[in-house]
């Protein structure tokens, strides 16, 4: 590994040169402007950095700094992910620098440049545009630092082939999105639903694409009637409510809804909008008030618990940075979802996940030391029941 001073100097030069080249295209980016505020967490070793400036993120006693590029740390899943990442980073004595609010390839490129200017040792990213994955990796390769993806695989063939051949790509972690979609349909069927409305997003996000494909393929296989509303990946909660209302107005026979992305407050707003109706809904991502959402009567299932995904991704990247890589080639991991189907499930979830209690500091170190097969096996064991048993 290059020395800290040399690496940071190279990273700064690279970031400045790339910023000059992209300035005209990025200068008026609405998402970046909306995220211009910078806030420091009270927890040691973490910095939330959403502005365009450079900021030293390293804790006084931390030797490793990792950039985290994520859509948000304010919505249900984003906030849970940050809580989990911060806890494990403290156990690893790692500083995290967060970049949030970017919803396109250009904005995430700017995030990478700013993280390189801050001198991070690696980047952990939830890639928004699948086809840009290899371009983001190339930025890391120029700086000589590794990159790890979480909540994503790589669907674009060219991007996949490039990344999987790179010595600086640590790998990716994602869930069985299609299988979860099948389970959500089954839960709605068990609740008496016969006609389905799909609150989909536009193509281009690999995770959401797999969710939607899994749901529609299963509905087709079973010969069930469904209608689709498609919103942009940057749709606001208000936009998603409007899309829901329009779909229901156009097809009054819909009695079951599947929301493929409830992030940024979308699922909260839709649940509120449905109150007083008999329409049932299932969703990926979590509302802020999970028990209350179930008690309202329309929500029958949440597909969630995915905040463990970035934890495993952080550990895998940490191992790569520290010369303890679990594989000689980029690792392709699968992570489990947790299903909640009642207010009781939600209460259990809140008890064990409101703070990150899945692994103790000693167990985190054990995950670092595990070989590849043991690490994969541990990921396969993750469930609500596993966490609850550990907490007894």
N, C-alpha and C positions, 0 to 999 in steps of 0.2 A: 504493500500500500504506500502511496506517496505520502510525504510528510505533510502535516496539517497546513503549514505556511505555504508550501508550493502548491498544494491542491487548491487551497482557497484562492490564491492568486490566479491560477489557471481558470478556475470556475468563474471568478469575477470578470476576467477578460472576455471569456466566452459569453457570459450572460450579457455584458455591455454591448458586445458586437452584435449579438442576435437581437437585442432590444432595439438597436438603431435600425436594423434591417426591417423589423416588424412594426416600428413605431406608428407609421401611417395607418396600418391596419388595426392596431390595438388601441390607439389613443382615445377613441370614442366608444370603447366597449361598455355597454350598459351594465352588464353583470359585474365587471370589475369596479365600475364606479359605485355600484350599490353596495359593494363589499369593502369600501375604502377604510373603514374603521379598524383599528388594531387594539386588541385587548389581551392582557396577560392574565393567565389563570393564577389562582392562589397556590395551586399545587406546584411543588418543586419540579423543575425540569420540563415544563410544557409552556409553549407560547402559541397563542392563536394569532396568526398574522394574515390579515385579509387585504392589506393595502399593497401598494406597488413598491414601497421603499424597502431598504435593506435593514435587517434587525438581527443583532447577535442573540441567538436563541439558546446558547449553551448554558446549562446550569454550572455553577462553580465547580462542582465535583464530578461532572459528566465528561467523558472522553469522546462520546459518540453522539452525533446529532442526525436525526432522520426527518426528512420532510414528509408531510402527510397531505396529499391532495384529495379532498373529499367535497362532495356537493354542498354539505351543510353540517354543522354541529349543533343545530338548534331544533330540528325536527326529531321525531321519536327515535328512528334508527340512527340518525347522525349523532344525536346526543348520547345514546347508549353506546355507540361505537367509541366515541371520544372518552367516555368514562372508563370503558374497558381498556382502551389503548393507554390512557394516562396511568392507570394502575399498573399495568405490565411494564410500561416504560420506566416507572419508578423502581420496580423490582430489578430491572436490567441496568439501572443507572444510565438511562438514555434520555436525551432531550428531544422533544418532538416540536416541530414547527409546522403549524397548520396553515393551509391555504384553502379557502372556501369560496363558494359563490360562482364558480366557473362551470358553464354548461355547454361549452363547445370546444373544439380542438384548439382554436386560436387562443382562447383564454387560458386553457390548461398549459399551453406552450409558455405563455407569460408566467404562469405559476412556477413552472420548472426553472425558468431563467432567474426568477427572484430567489428561489431556493438555492440555486447554485451560487448566486451572489452572496447568500448567507453562509455558504461553506458547509452545507450538509454532506454527510457521508453516504447517504443513500436516499432513495425516494420511494415511498409507499403510495400507490395511486389507485383510486377508483376511476378508471378511464371512462369518459362520457361517450366519446366517439370511437367505436371499435377500430375503424380503419386508420386511426391516428396512433395506435399503440406503438407501432414500429418507429414512427417519427419521434415520439416522446422518448423511446429508448435510445435513439441516436443522440439525443441531447445528453443523456447520461453517459453514453459511451465516449462522447467528446470530452467530458469532464472526468472520465475514469472512475465513475461510481456506479453501484448496482441499483437496479430497479425491481420492485415487486408489485404485482397487481393484487387487489383484493376486491371481492364482490363481482368478479369478472373472469371469463375466459377470453379467448381470442377467436372470433368467428371468421374474420377475414383471412383467407388462405395465405396471401402474400405477407400480411403482418405476422400471422402465426409462424410461418416458416422462418422469417427473419429473426423474430424474438427467440424462438426455440434453438436457433443456431448461435446465439450470442453468449459469450462468457460472462456478460454483465447482467443478464436477465436471470433473476433468482427464481421466477416462476409466477404462477397465479393460483388463486383459490376461489372457488365458486360453489354454489349450491345446486341441487338437482331441481332446477326451475320447472322443467316440464312435469316431473313427477309431482311436485307440489301443486301445480295447476290441476292435475287429475284429482288429487285429494280434495281440492277446494270444490270442484264440480260435484264430487261424491257427497260432500257435506251438505251442499245445497239440495241435492236430490233427496238426501235423508230428511231434510227440513221441509220437504213437500214441494219444492220448486220444479216447474215444468218448462218454463221458457226463460231464456237467459239474455241478459244484457252485459256486454263486455266493455268496460271502460278502459280502452287501450291507449297506448302512446304510439307516436310515430316510430317507424323503423329506424334502426341505427344504434340503439343501445342493446348490446349483446344479451345482457341479462333479461331485460324486459322482452326482447324479441323471443327468447326461449320460453319465457312464461306464457306469452300469448300464443305461440305456436303449439305448446303442449295442451293448453286449454281448448283451442279450436280443433286440433286433431282429435282429441278425446270426445268433444261434442259431436263432431262429424261421425266418428266411429260408432257412437251410440244413437245416431240419428235424431239428435235433439235440436230444437229450434233455438237460434240465437241471433242477436242483432249486435252490431258493433258501432261504437263511437270512438273516434280516434282524435286524441289531443296531442299537442306538441309536448316535447320533453321539458319545456320550460313553462308549461301551463301553471297558473297560480291556483290556489285553492278555490277562488271564485270562478275561474275558468272551468275547473273540474265539476263544480256544482252546476254551472250552466250546461255543460255537456251532458251531465246526468239527467237534468230536467228535460232537455230537448230529446234525449233518447227515450225516456219514459213517456213523453207526450206523443212521440211518433209511433210508439209500440206499446199500447196500454196493456197488452197481455204479458209483459215481462213481470216476473215475480221473483227473480233471482239475479243479483249483480255480482260481477267479479271485477275488482279493481286491480289492475296489474302493477300499479305504482301509486301508493298512497302517501308518498313523501311530501315534505314541505307543507304539511297541514291539509293535504287533499282529503285524506280519509276522515279526519276530524270533521271537516266541513260537510262532506257527503253524508256522514252518519247523522249529523244535526239536521240536514235537509230531509232525510228520510223519516224522521220521527213522526209518528202518527199514521204511517202507512203500514201495510202488511208485507212490504218488499224486504226480502232478506239480502244480505250482502256478505261477501268474504273479501279479504284484502291482503295483499302483501304490505309490509310496513305497519307501524303501530301508531295509533292516536296517542295523544298526551295522557288522556284519562281512559286507560284501558278498561278497568272495572265498570266505570260509568257507561262506556260505550256498549258493553255487553248488556248492562241493565236496561239500556234504552230500548232494547228489544229487536232491533233489525240486524245487528251483527251476529253472525253464527260461527265465524272462524277467522282467526288471524294467523298468517304465516310469518313467523318472526324468529327472534332469537339469533339472528344472523350476526350480531355484534361479536360473536366468537370468531368469525371469519377474519376480520382485520387483526385480531390477536394472534392467530396462527400465522398470518401473513407477516406480522411484525417479527415474530420469533424466527421465521424462516429467513427474513432479510437480515436480521441481527446475526444469525449464524453465518450468512454469506459475508457480511462485513468483517466479522471477527475471525475469518479463516476456518470456520467450523461448518461449512456448507453441508447440508444433509444429502446432497446429490451432486455428482460431477456435471450434471446437465440440469437445465431449468426444470423445476418440480411442478407437476400438475396435480393439485389437490382438490378433493371434494369435501365440502363441509355440510353439516346437517342443519336443517331448519327445526324450529320448535313450533308446534301448533298449539294455539289456545282456542278453546271452544266454549268457554263459559266464564262467568265472573269469578268462579272458584279457581279456575286455571289462571286467570289474571292475577288473583291475589297471591297464588303460589309464585307466579312469575315475578311479581313486584317484590316479594320477600327475598328472592334469591338474586334478582338482577337489578334492583334499584341502585345498588352499588355492586361493583364487580367482585364477586366472591367465588368465582368458579375455580380459581387456582390460588394457592398461597404463594408467597415469595419463593419458598423452597421448591414448590412444585413447578413454578415457572423456570427455575434453574434446571430442574429435571427435564423439562421439555426441550431446553437448549441442548442438553447432553444426549437426548434420545437419538438412536439411529433412525434412518428413514422409515423402516417398517414399523417400528414402535410408535413413531410420531403419527403415521397414517392410521394406525390402530387406535390411538388415543383420540384422534379427530372423529373416527367412526363411532366412538362410545358416547360422544357428546349428546345429551338430551336433558330435558327438564327433570326427568327422574334421576339422572346421574348427578346433576347439580344439587337437587334436594337431598339426596342421600349423603353427599359429601358434607352438607351443612348440618346434619343431625349431630 
